């Protein structure tokens, strides 16, 4: 009897919500001998690198770089403006909102958590009530996640700014854009964001290892009033470096800097508005397919309202354990890796096997997304998972219209 061929041989496709697909030019830029960190091109390129990072964030203010992941940026941002005993308000719409609050608690802050669950965006009326009730202005910062990678909920950051202003509250608005920067529309200065954190491994298309804290003058004034900030987390020397080592708090992440330089060149060659538009079209193609699949069986999108869906990540449900079975099949048979259902259920809970996520961030195009969707449909057919018809037709129609 002939063994059926395995179709996973060839270039794999990592369709998880970060790390994202790394462009070949970025990998090639990083594939070099260790450079001189005291003089030469690496040192010379830093002013342009910081300027181009700020162009992506849409800010005229400051950026500090850290050798670490998004959690490092969380702590760095908090360490510069939050004292032990300070109160922060955390309106959470998934695991990463809750996690940032846990980190704030870990550095000694008092955390007021407004947990809006796993399926709905922030309720601005509830946030407004809390801020208006804080007559003594004990709340020093509001920690808002723009896109929560676990739930794929995209929150309205301008609306969050508006409720802070309407309450005449001085709290800093701090935004987590780890999943969204370079994918979903984000305007730091125009939206009135005081502090923003992100990482290099999603929309910025660089392997994990660097993170960034952007901050404005209001946040910098809050930093200046702090009784102390640890030498390593202090954003001041990093954002206002006079010597190369100050950008990085020591030895630079040399090869990441070369990769980042190339990634930024690619983003600005396309144009950030065009990057946002590309992500929006590809996201709509994915939504069209998923909505078609949802017409039968247990397949469902975590976020029902398109207005609150991210253009970078989509969180999905299937009756457990079908989600895990589907992930295993497409990876083993097609070389296509889908994201786990992070934060939707405890890993040891059988329900954990009923969730998965699609990453569509950074270096993705139309044929990749159609291949992703075709792979999922093939997996559901092979595993006899009930689903509605017409998904690929619906997705291709979205792409054809654009």
DONUTOR-170731 format. One line per 4 residues: for each residue x, y, z of C-alpha. Coordinates in Angstrom, 3 decimals, padded with zeros to 6 digits, m for minus. Layout:
<pts>
X:Y:Z | ...
</pts>
This chain:
<pts>
000.000:000.000:000.000 | 001.407:003.412:m000.975 | 001.960:005.890:001.863 | 000.242:009.247:001.181
002.794:012.014:000.616 | 003.483:014.536:003.358 | 002.955:018.023:001.915 | 004.875:019.926:004.603
008.238:019.807:002.869 | 009.325:023.164:001.508 | 009.403:026.556:003.139 | 007.251:026.594:006.309
004.773:029.370:007.057 | 004.659:030.645:010.638 | 001.167:032.158:010.859 | 001.211:032.861:014.580
000.676:036.345:016.056 | 004.386:036.931:016.665 | 007.148:036.288:016.040 | 006.001:037.173:012.557
007.448:036.157:009.196 | 010.933:037.676:008.864 | 011.669:039.172:005.410 | 014.681:037.739:003.601
016.347:041.196:003.357 | 016.149:041.521:007.160 | 017.714:038.082:007.651 | 020.405:038.923:005.130
021.172:042.214:006.860 | 021.668:040.352:010.141 | 023.864:037.646:008.626 | 027.245:039.296:009.120
030.267:039.279:011.377 | 030.098:041.157:014.670 | 030.605:044.871:013.993 | 032.656:047.522:015.767
030.533:049.003:018.566 | 032.841:051.956:019.202 | 033.040:053.590:015.790 | 031.783:053.298:012.228
028.484:052.593:010.491 | 026.619:051.067:013.434 | 027.283:054.113:015.585 | 026.560:056.504:012.721
023.189:055.005:011.842 | 021.584:055.464:015.288 | 020.136:058.990:014.815 | 018.434:057.929:011.587
017.193:054.722:013.184 | 015.522:056.552:016.056 | 014.003:059.095:013.680 | 012.528:056.347:011.513
011.146:054.488:014.533 | 009.331:057.671:015.544 | 007.923:057.953:012.022 | 006.244:054.553:012.447
004.857:055.561:015.853 | 003.712:058.902:014.437 | 005.412:060.941:017.132 | 007.734:063.921:017.270
008.777:063.105:020.819 | 011.151:060.518:022.322 | 012.008:056.825:022.025 | 014.120:054.584:024.251
015.389:051.180:023.070 | 015.746:048.112:025.268 | 017.382:044.740:024.683 | 014.414:042.630:025.733
010.911:041.577:024.747 | 007.601:043.364:025.175 | 007.487:042.504:028.858 | 010.741:044.434:029.254
009.090:047.458:027.652 | 006.140:047.101:030.023 | 008.435:047.251:033.035 | 010.619:050.004:031.594
007.595:052.213:030.949 | 006.224:051.663:034.447 | 009.585:052.097:036.169 | 010.005:055.596:034.768
006.692:057.066:035.934 | 005.155:054.873:038.672 | 006.311:054.862:042.291 | 005.540:052.087:044.791
002.106:052.876:046.192 | 000.913:054.783:043.123 | m002.430:053.741:041.687 | m002.918:052.695:038.043
m006.141:051.946:036.210 | m006.072:048.881:033.946 | m009.048:048.387:031.588 | m008.318:044.855:030.352
m009.756:043.041:027.324 | m007.586:039.925:027.422 | m004.542:038.259:028.908 | m002.080:041.000:028.002
m004.065:043.776:029.639 | m004.245:041.696:032.809 | m000.526:040.902:032.483 | 000.546:044.538:032.290
m001.472:045.149:035.444 | 000.246:042.231:037.155 | 003.614:043.743:036.273 | 002.538:047.087:037.729
001.547:045.291:040.922 | 004.947:043.596:040.919 | 006.768:046.931:041.104 | 004.579:048.039:044.007
001.713:049.865:042.312 | m001.876:049.620:043.473 | m003.844:048.244:040.522 | m007.494:049.010:039.827
m008.425:046.327:037.270 | m011.508:046.760:035.108 | m011.782:043.377:033.397 | m014.092:043.550:030.381
m013.711:039.862:029.607 | m012.480:038.096:026.475 | m015.044:039.120:023.871 | m015.772:042.829:024.297
m013.802:046.084:023.995 | m013.339:048.579:026.777 | m016.520:050.152:028.130 | m015.675:053.853:028.087
m018.625:054.726:030.338 | m017.288:052.501:033.127 | m013.814:053.950:032.737 | m015.257:057.453:032.860
m017.088:056.674:036.091 | m013.890:055.512:037.766 | m011.901:058.549:036.646 | m014.590:061.022:037.668
m014.852:059.370:041.077 | m011.098:059.802:041.596 | m011.404:063.359:042.935 | m007.972:063.241:044.594
m006.346:062.138:041.325 | m004.738:059.121:042.954 | m004.693:057.307:039.593 | m001.365:058.179:037.995
m001.736:056.260:034.738 | m004.263:054.381:032.604 | m002.747:051.278:030.978 | m004.599:050.575:027.737
m003.782:047.729:025.359 | m004.484:048.820:021.781 | m004.720:045.250:020.437 | m004.748:042.382:022.902
m002.943:039.545:021.140 | m004.852:036.886:023.066 | m008.380:037.975:022.156 | m007.676:040.032:018.979
m009.784:042.861:020.398 | m008.766:046.297:019.098 | m009.575:049.059:021.551 | m010.411:052.668:020.766
m007.407:054.569:022.115 | m008.641:058.020:020.987 | m011.881:057.370:022.902 | m009.845:056.427:025.962
m007.970:059.735:025.669 | m011.311:061.529:025.364 | m012.730:060.073:028.593 | m009.553:060.985:030.484
m009.807:064.558:029.188 | m013.576:064.772:029.821 | m012.947:063.800:033.447 | m010.304:066.558:033.609
m007.942:063.916:034.961 | m004.127:064.283:034.824 | m003.397:060.544:034.532 | m000.915:059.479:031.875
m002.341:057.503:028.972 | m000.036:054.531:028.394 | m000.687:052.306:025.363 | 000.546:048.805:024.575
001.029:048.587:020.796 | 003.121:045.413:020.818 | 000.694:043.605:018.493 | m000.558:046.594:016.549
002.327:048.899:015.611 | 002.911:048.803:011.877 | m000.330:046.863:011.313 | m003.304:048.751:012.757
m003.694:052.512:012.414 | m001.962:054.228:015.328 | m001.232:057.949:015.764 | 000.659:058.567:019.001
000.727:062.360:018.975 | m002.647:062.970:017.310 | m004.329:060.530:019.715 | m002.755:062.110:022.798
m000.869:059.034:023.976 | 001.753:059.875:026.616 | 003.651:056.567:026.666 | 003.607:053.751:024.111
005.380:050.387:024.233 | 006.074:047.921:021.446 | 008.397:045.108:020.382 | 010.378:044.375:017.250
008.997:040.916:016.451 | 005.546:041.637:015.031 | 004.760:044.525:012.688 | 008.408:045.614:012.718
009.404:042.225:011.223 | 012.620:041.611:013.211 | 013.412:038.500:015.309 | 012.473:038.870:019.000
014.951:040.653:021.214 | 014.330:044.409:021.140 | 011.553:046.573:022.543 | 010.819:050.274:022.578
009.227:052.861:024.848 | 007.991:056.044:023.191 | 007.121:058.965:025.482 | 006.157:062.607:025.262
007.195:065.640:027.307 | 004.375:065.179:029.839 | 005.624:061.672:030.589 | 009.212:062.933:030.688
008.174:065.488:033.305 | 006.657:062.656:035.346 | 009.982:060.823:035.048 | 011.820:063.923:036.302
009.650:063.980:039.449 | 010.488:060.383:040.360 | 012.643:060.003:043.479 | 014.675:057.340:041.713
014.660:055.131:038.603 | 016.948:052.134:038.258 | 019.969:052.847:036.059 | 019.068:050.147:033.556
015.397:051.048:033.047 | 015.933:054.818:033.022 | 014.753:056.051:029.639 | 016.541:059.422:029.809
020.062:058.383:028.683 | 018.622:056.023:026.070 | 016.408:058.685:024.519 | 019.024:061.438:024.746
022.188:059.437:024.142 | 025.456:061.304:023.779 | 027.489:058.107:023.417 | 026.592:054.919:021.577
026.413:052.645:024.644 | 023.793:054.904:026.221 | 021.209:053.976:023.580 | 021.264:050.408:024.859
022.326:050.552:028.510 | 025.534:048.702:027.636 | 026.462:046.406:024.775 | 024.180:046.973:021.794
021.970:044.278:020.191 | 024.132:044.731:017.106 | 022.562:042.330:014.639 | 019.032:043.327:015.617
019.941:046.924:014.809 | 021.008:045.946:011.298 | 017.791:043.972:010.847 | 015.715:046.828:012.209
017.385:049.302:009.865 | 016.390:047.161:006.883 | 012.863:046.565:008.191 | 012.306:050.300:008.650
013.604:050.925:005.135 | 011.028:048.441:003.827 | 008.194:050.039:005.809 | 009.002:053.560:004.673
009.572:052.491:001.052 | 006.014:051.101:001.034 | 004.689:054.016:003.100 | 003.083:053.562:006.508
m000.386:054.452:005.181 | 000.017:051.785:002.487 | 001.188:049.299:005.134 | m001.973:049.972:007.157
m004.121:049.619:004.025 | m002.490:046.298:003.073 | m003.124:044.884:006.537 | m006.737:046.098:006.448
m007.501:044.381:003.130 | m005.852:041.112:004.142 | m007.673:041.175:007.481 | m011.016:041.664:005.715
m010.235:038.671:003.502 | m009.612:036.556:006.595 | m012.797:037.806:008.249 | m014.825:037.026:005.130
m013.552:033.449:005.114 | m014.073:032.987:008.845 | m017.591:034.392:008.697 | m018.408:031.913:005.931
m016.992:028.995:007.926 | m019.049:030.162:010.924 | m022.312:029.501:009.068 | m022.209:025.837:010.146
m020.676:023.849:012.984 | m018.840:025.278:015.984 | m016.388:027.534:014.144 | m016.657:031.085:015.500
m014.758:034.363:015.606 | m013.942:035.660:019.058 | m014.840:039.256:018.140 | m018.214:039.526:016.436
m018.161:043.264:015.671 | m015.771:044.137:012.842 | m015.211:047.589:014.351 | m013.299:045.996:017.235
m011.257:043.442:015.274 | m007.526:043.867:014.824 | m005.896:043.911:011.396 | m002.929:042.016:012.868
m004.382:038.974:014.652 | m007.621:036.970:014.657 | m008.722:034.807:017.584 | m010.983:031.860:016.736
m012.980:029.115:018.430 | m013.803:025.497:017.590 | m015.406:022.872:019.768 | m012.608:021.330:021.863
m010.405:019.483:021.035 | m010.902:020.316:017.357 | m008.828:023.505:017.411 | m005.738:021.638:018.586
m006.405:018.823:016.122 | m006.603:021.361:013.295 | m003.387:023.091:014.358 | m001.578:019.782:014.540
m002.859:018.672:011.131 | m001.938:021.803:009.175 | 001.513:021.933:010.739 | 002.258:018.261:010.260
000.748:017.900:006.788 | 001.229:021.354:005.243 | 004.060:023.071:007.124 | 001.605:025.771:008.281
001.822:026.789:011.945 | m001.204:028.428:013.577 | m001.188:030.167:016.954 | m002.347:028.567:020.168
m005.359:029.978:021.990 | m003.253:031.900:024.493 | m005.147:033.285:027.455 | m008.558:031.991:026.402
m008.511:029.079:028.860 | m005.932:027.576:031.271 | m003.542:025.225:029.404 | m004.527:022.224:031.544
m008.238:022.859:031.000 | m009.718:020.715:028.181 | m011.368:023.906:026.895 | m007.882:025.178:025.953
m008.066:022.869:022.922 | m011.013:024.831:021.562 | m009.120:028.013:020.593 | m006.530:029.075:018.042
m005.247:032.306:016.499 | m004.083:033.573:013.128 | m001.244:036.063:012.857 | m001.446:038.306:009.785
001.091:040.953:010.685 | 004.162:042.397:009.068 | 005.614:040.661:006.016 | 002.411:039.133:004.603
000.761:039.440:001.201 | m002.305:038.229:m000.662 | m001.015:034.859:m001.821 | 000.201:034.044:001.685
m003.207:034.809:003.195 | m005.027:032.780:000.525 | m002.626:029.905:001.225 | m003.282:030.234:004.954
m007.033:030.070:004.431 | m006.780:027.228:001.942 | m004.669:025.262:004.391 | m007.223:025.715:007.172
m010.050:024.593:004.893 | m008.065:021.541:003.797 | m007.485:020.662:007.436 | m011.145:020.977:008.354
m012.113:018.803:005.386 | m009.569:016.135:006.266 | m010.643:016.080:009.929 | m014.373:016.191:009.083
m014.844:019.421:011.023 | m018.196:020.888:010.077 | m017.969:024.359:008.553 | m019.890:026.641:006.230
m019.148:026.793:002.488 | m017.753:029.547:000.304 | m014.929:030.787:002.504 | m012.227:030.899:m000.143
m014.577:032.507:m002.641 | m015.433:035.184:m000.077 | m011.780:035.881:000.708 | m010.739:036.015:m002.931
m013.576:038.446:m003.669 | m012.238:040.843:m001.017 | m008.769:040.711:m002.521 | m010.081:041.009:m006.102
m012.071:044.128:m005.198 | m008.876:045.810:m003.992
</pts>
